[in-house]
Amino acid sequence: MYPQLPKSYKNAYPFRISAPSFIYPDDYIPNVQMLGPCLDEIELLCFESHESSLPSQKTIRKLESLAREFKFTYNVHLPTDIDPGSPERKEKSRFTETLLRVMDLTLPLAPTTYTLHLPFNQAPSGRICDRAWQDRISESIRRLMDAGVKGPSLSVETLNYPLEWIEPILQEYDLRVCLDMGHLIANHENIETTYHRFAGQTTMIHLHGVNNGKDHLALDVFDQSWLDKIFSIVKRFTGTVSIEVFSYTHLLASLAVLEKNMG
């Protein structure tokens, strides 16, 4: 039997508090059964695109039932093993087909947002945006829109490059932003400046610790000066905050840090 969180965090903060569907080393349903009674929202992880890694339709029906029972919502993290900026047309087509398939599969869960990676996988070019890559990303997003996807349903996650690189794409397609604080810190971005610039588009914040180049750690790896910077932003936010860690001990420690710094 897995340990349950010691208390409920439902409706405790101005934002919805969320955690991934892989806190316990088990499948979707056991994780959601353990987390649903204690959280406002669950981040349903669909990191891998192949069929065997995705929830079945039967699982989706059970997840829908659990959300009604425990009164929480879902957000869905879309697959990360596809490349919308690839020079290969076949890969770009796979991106579109995969996202449409996953979004259709999870539609019964009425996700608050779909979190999307737009990775920069080309040869490093310093801090200068690759215009050809930018054009390929734009083309891939346009194909999603042409297939009926609504821009505001997608939250583009901050990765290992400045979000400004795709700001014109965010504006053109009315996309939202997932501000991953850990990624911003690891990438030496100014979190306050980035939040201020994109606050109006930000629907999701990912919180996790970063130390010596390793991320998705518990929040207690940060010293208080970093926590003060992070929570000065979080306290102003009213969307979903997902503590993006992947173990019970890291989640428990992070919730304790959250509670202390939100007090």
C-alpha positions in Angstrom: 0.0 0.0 0.0 1.3 3.4 -0.9 1.5 6.3 1.6 -1.3 8.9 1.1 -0.6 12.6 1.4 -1.1 13.5 5.1 -3.7 16.2 4.3 -5.9 17.7 1.6 -4.7 20.8 -0.3 -8.0 21.3 -2.1 -9.0 25.0 -2.4 -6.1 26.0 -0.1 -4.5 28.5 -2.4 -5.6 31.2 -5.0 -4.4 28.7 -7.7 -5.2 25.1 -8.3 -2.5 22.8 -6.9 -1.6 19.9 -9.1 0.9 17.0 -9.3 1.8 14.5 -12.0 0.1 11.2 -12.5 3.4 9.4 -11.7 4.1 10.1 -8.1 3.9 6.4 -7.2 5.6 3.7 -9.2 2.4 2.5 -10.7 -0.1 3.1 -13.5 -2.5 6.0 -14.1 -5.4 4.8 -12.0 -3.6 3.9 -8.8 -1.8 7.3 -8.9 -5.0 9.2 -9.5 -6.9 7.2 -6.8 -4.2 8.3 -4.2 -3.8 11.9 -5.4 -7.4 12.8 -6.3 -8.7 13.2 -2.8 -6.0 15.7 -1.8 -5.4 17.9 -4.9 -7.3 20.3 -7.1 -5.9 19.0 -10.3 -3.7 16.1 -11.7 -1.2 16.5 -14.5 -1.9 13.5 -16.7 1.4 12.5 -18.2 1.4 11.4 -21.8 5.1 11.8 -22.4 5.5 9.0 -24.9 3.6 8.8 -28.1 3.5 5.0 -28.7 0.1 3.4 -28.1 1.3 1.1 -25.2 2.4 4.1 -23.1 -0.9 6.0 -23.4 -4.0 5.3 -21.3 -6.6 3.0 -22.9 -10.1 4.2 -23.5 -11.2 2.0 -20.6 -8.6 3.8 -18.4 -9.9 7.2 -19.6 -13.4 6.3 -18.5 -12.2 5.3 -15.1 -10.1 8.5 -14.8 -13.2 10.5 -15.7 -15.2 8.7 -13.0 -12.5 9.4 -10.4 -12.5 13.1 -11.2 -16.2 13.3 -10.6 -15.9 11.3 -7.4 -13.1 13.3 -5.8 -14.0 16.7 -7.5 -10.7 17.6 -9.3 -9.7 18.5 -12.8 -7.0 17.3 -15.2 -4.4 19.0 -17.3 -2.7 16.9 -19.9 1.0 16.9 -20.7 1.3 16.0 -24.4 4.1 13.7 -25.8 7.6 15.0 -25.8 9.2 12.4 -28.2 8.0 14.2 -31.3 9.7 17.2 -33.0 7.5 19.9 -34.6 10.6 21.8 -35.7 12.2 19.0 -37.5 13.4 19.6 -41.1 11.9 16.1 -41.9 8.4 16.4 -43.2 7.5 12.9 -42.0 8.4 13.9 -38.4 6.3 17.1 -38.6 3.4 15.0 -39.8 3.9 12.6 -36.9 3.8 15.5 -34.6 0.4 16.6 -35.9 -1.1 13.1 -36.0 0.2 12.2 -32.5 -1.2 15.4 -30.8 -4.6 15.1 -32.5 -4.8 11.4 -31.4 -3.8 12.2 -27.7 -6.1 15.2 -27.5 -9.0 13.2 -28.9 -8.3 10.3 -26.5 -8.3 12.6 -23.4 -11.1 14.9 -24.5 -13.6 13.2 -22.1 -11.4 14.4 -19.2 -12.1 18.1 -20.1 -8.5 19.2 -19.4 -7.9 22.7 -18.2 -5.0 22.9 -20.7 -2.8 20.7 -22.9 0.9 21.4 -22.2 3.1 21.3 -25.3 6.8 21.1 -25.8 8.3 22.9 -28.8 11.9 21.7 -28.5 14.9 23.3 -30.2 16.7 20.2 -31.3 18.9 21.7 -34.0 22.6 22.4 -33.8 23.4 25.0 -31.1 23.4 28.6 -32.4 24.2 30.5 -29.2 21.4 32.9 -28.1 20.3 33.6 -31.6 17.0 32.2 -32.9 17.1 30.0 -35.9 14.6 31.6 -38.3 14.1 28.4 -40.4 13.3 26.4 -37.2 10.9 29.1 -36.2 9.1 28.8 -39.5 8.9 25.0 -39.2 7.4 25.4 -35.7 4.8 27.9 -37.1 3.9 25.5 -39.9 3.4 22.6 -37.4 1.1 24.7 -35.2 -0.8 26.0 -38.2 -1.5 22.4 -39.2 -3.0 21.7 -35.7 -5.1 24.8 -36.0 -6.3 23.7 -39.5 -7.3 20.4 -37.9 -9.6 22.2 -35.4 -7.3 22.7 -32.4 -8.0 26.0 -30.6 -4.9 28.0 -29.7 -6.0 28.9 -26.1 -6.2 25.1 -25.3 -2.4 24.7 -25.7 0.1 25.9 -23.1 3.6 26.0 -24.6 6.2 25.1 -21.9 9.4 27.1 -21.4 12.4 24.8 -22.3 16.1 25.4 -22.8 15.8 28.6 -25.0 14.3 32.0 -24.3 10.5 32.0 -24.8 10.9 35.2 -26.8 12.1 33.0 -29.7 8.6 31.9 -30.3 6.7 34.9 -29.0 5.5 35.8 -32.5 4.1 32.2 -32.8 2.3 32.5 -29.4 0.7 35.7 -30.6 -0.2 34.5 -34.1 -2.1 31.4 -32.9 -3.3 32.8 -29.5 -1.4 30.1 -27.6 -1.0 30.1 -23.8 2.2 29.6 -21.8 3.3 27.0 -19.2 6.0 28.8 -17.2 8.3 26.0 -16.0 10.3 27.8 -13.2 12.8 25.0 -13.0 13.6 25.1 -16.7 13.9 28.9 -16.5 16.3 28.8 -13.6 18.4 26.0 -15.1 18.6 28.0 -18.3 19.7 31.2 -16.4 16.6 33.1 -17.4 15.2 35.9 -15.3 12.0 34.4 -13.9 10.5 37.7 -12.9 11.1 39.3 -16.2 9.8 36.3 -18.1 6.6 36.1 -15.9 6.0 39.9 -16.3 6.3 39.6 -20.1 4.0 36.6 -20.4 1.7 36.8 -17.4 -1.4 37.5 -19.4 -0.9 34.3 -21.4 0.3 32.0 -18.6 -2.2 29.3 -17.6 0.2 26.9 -15.9 3.3 27.1 -13.7 5.5 24.0 -13.2 7.5 24.1 -9.9 10.4 21.8 -9.2 13.9 22.1 -7.7 17.1 22.5 -9.6 20.6 21.6 -8.3 23.9 21.1 -10.1 22.2 20.8 -13.5 19.6 18.3 -12.3 16.0 19.3 -12.3 12.6 17.9 -11.2 13.9 17.7 -7.6 12.0 18.6 -4.5 11.6 22.4 -3.8 13.6 22.1 -0.6 16.9 22.1 -2.7 16.4 25.8 -3.2 17.8 28.3 -0.6 15.4 30.9 0.8 16.5 33.7 -1.5 15.5 31.6 -4.5 12.2 30.6 -2.8 11.4 34.2 -2.2 11.8 35.0 -5.9 9.7 32.0 -6.9 6.9 32.6 -4.5 6.7 36.4 -5.2 5.4 35.2 -8.6 3.4 32.2 -7.4 1.5 34.3 -4.9 0.2 36.5 -7.8 -0.9 33.6 -9.9 -4.5 32.1 -10.2 -4.1 29.4 -12.8 -2.7 25.9 -12.1 0.5 25.2 -10.2 1.9 21.7 -10.9 4.6 20.5 -8.6 6.4 18.6 -11.3 8.3 15.9 -9.4 8.1 12.2 -9.8 8.1 10.6 -6.3 6.1 10.7 -3.1 9.0 11.9 -1.0 9.8 14.8 -3.4 6.1 15.8 -3.6 5.7 15.7 0.2 8.8 17.8 0.7 7.7 20.3 -2.0 4.2 20.7 -0.5 5.8 21.5 2.8 7.9 24.2 1.2 4.8 25.5 -0.6 2.8 25.6 2.6 5.5 27.4 4.5 6.1 30.0 1.7 2.5 30.7 1.0 1.8 31.4 4.7 
